[in-house]
Amino acid sequence: MSDQAYFKHHVFFCLNERNDGRACCASHDAKSAQEHAKQRLKKLDMNGQGKIRINKAGCLDRCDQGPVLVIYPEGTWYTYVDKEDIDEIVDQHLLGGKVVERLKI
């Protein structure tokens, strides 16, 4: 068994949808952001084993700070507003290894 993780980075986008009026990530178009990140990494050939995995997640219990995503193994949490923010997280954190301080929560 290898000591190396299956994925270098594993990214979970909260796509939780609440119907009771409370804040939720789905109301911030989180699904579109998750799909954008996934497609961007595919185009860069950075998805798959030994690389990066983008996943959908249910409630990550931080909807009040949403939309949110978390990157493992670091456990770094981010919020974002648009696809440009997602691109910055991809470029700086996932590809460049530097935390995007302005988006970190």
Phi, psi and omega in degrees: 000137182279147175279345182280139178296151179299319176244141174295316176226141176235118187248127179245121175262124174290125176242020184302138177236122177253144181249012184253012178092348178285158180303143175209152183293328180300329181287355177252022179060040181298327180298316179296320179295318179296317179295321178299312180299316181298313180294321180298316180291326175298315180298328179274001184055043180244018177254152176110185184305133180079357183239236187234139177240128176255125181234155170275148176224154170283204184300127175259008174065029175225029184302331180292346177251012190280170003288154183229156169218158178227139180248126175248149021272355185293327185077033180271127181258139178228154164245167182203162180246321187212183182293333177295322175296318178298316178299322179295320177295317178299308185294312186278312185275301187292320181265326185260347178076015181243132179294138176271092188302322184293340181253353183288140176238000000 
